Amino acid sequence: MIIFKIYDPETITFGYWDEFGTKYVEPFPSGSQVVEKPYTLAQALRELRARRNTFLYESDWTQLPDTGLTADKLLEWRDYRQQLRDLPALVATQGWGNVGWPAQPLDR
């Protein structure tokens, strides 16, 4: 497992997150590798947006008319996708570590 050490210029602190946005504190799980990523806030937000865009791309199929999703499931997927789109603004206002990745709807 790779854990990223990321610099947050707003709080002048370091935080530790994995590639899925899960926050970690020391001591880290056995076998973990810590990689330092001394980003500025703008660079960190760019990376967050890139990962977010991947999740949006992977869920694009849910918005097609012939998916077979129920109306309730369609709404769950729309809500999930909106939460993904809102994530960079939430991180910018609430700070790193205070916001997590939204949960993808279950039972496609």
C-alpha positions in Angstrom: 0.0 0.0 0.0 1.2 3.5 -0.9 0.4 6.3 1.5 1.0 9.8 0.3 2.3 12.5 2.6 0.7 15.7 1.3 1.5 19.3 2.3 -1.5 21.5 2.9 -0.3 25.2 2.6 -3.5 26.5 4.2 -2.9 24.7 7.6 0.9 24.4 7.1 0.7 20.8 8.0 1.2 17.4 6.4 -1.5 14.8 6.1 -1.4 11.2 5.0 -3.8 9.7 2.5 -3.9 6.6 0.2 -4.8 6.8 -3.4 -8.5 6.4 -2.5 -8.6 9.4 -0.3 -8.6 7.4 3.0 -6.8 9.4 5.7 -4.1 7.6 7.8 -2.2 8.5 11.0 1.0 7.0 12.3 1.7 4.1 12.9 0.9 3.0 9.4 -0.2 -0.5 8.4 2.6 -3.0 8.1 4.3 -2.9 4.7 3.1 0.6 3.8 5.3 2.8 1.8 5.1 6.5 2.4 5.7 8.8 -0.6 6.1 12.5 0.0 4.1 14.7 -2.4 4.9 18.3 -1.4 2.1 19.9 -3.5 0.8 23.3 -3.4 -2.9 23.5 -2.9 -3.5 24.1 -6.6 -1.4 21.0 -7.6 -3.2 18.9 -5.0 -6.6 20.0 -6.3 -5.5 19.2 -9.9 -4.7 15.7 -8.9 -8.0 15.3 -6.9 -9.9 16.5 -10.0 -8.1 14.1 -12.3 -9.0 11.2 -10.0 -12.5 12.5 -9.7 -12.8 12.7 -13.4 -11.9 9.1 -13.7 -14.7 8.1 -11.3 -17.1 10.3 -13.4 -15.9 8.7 -16.6 -16.3 5.2 -15.1 -19.9 6.0 -14.1 -21.0 7.7 -17.4 -22.8 4.6 -18.4 -25.3 5.1 -15.6 -26.7 8.2 -17.3 -27.6 6.5 -20.6 -31.3 5.9 -21.3 -30.9 2.1 -21.8 -29.0 1.1 -18.7 -31.9 -0.8 -17.1 -31.4 1.0 -13.8 -34.5 1.6 -11.7 -35.6 5.2 -11.1 -34.3 5.0 -7.5 -30.9 3.7 -8.7 -30.7 6.4 -11.4 -31.2 9.0 -8.7 -28.5 7.4 -6.5 -26.0 7.5 -9.3 -26.9 11.1 -10.1 -26.4 12.1 -6.5 -23.1 10.2 -6.4 -21.9 12.0 -9.6 -22.9 15.4 -8.2 -21.0 14.7 -5.0 -17.9 13.9 -7.1 -18.3 17.2 -9.0 -18.7 19.1 -5.7 -15.6 17.4 -4.1 -12.9 19.9 -5.1 -14.9 22.9 -3.8 -15.5 21.0 -0.5 -11.8 20.2 -0.1 -10.9 23.8 -0.9 -13.3 25.2 1.8 -13.2 22.5 4.5 -9.6 21.4 4.1 -7.8 18.1 3.4 -8.8 15.2 5.5 -12.2 16.7 6.4 -13.8 15.5 3.2 -13.9 11.9 1.8 -14.7 10.3 -1.4 -18.4 9.6 -1.8 -19.6 6.0 -1.7 -20.5 4.6 -5.1 -24.1 3.2 -5.2 -24.3 -0.5 -4.6 -26.2 -3.1 -6.7 -25.9 -1.7 -10.1 
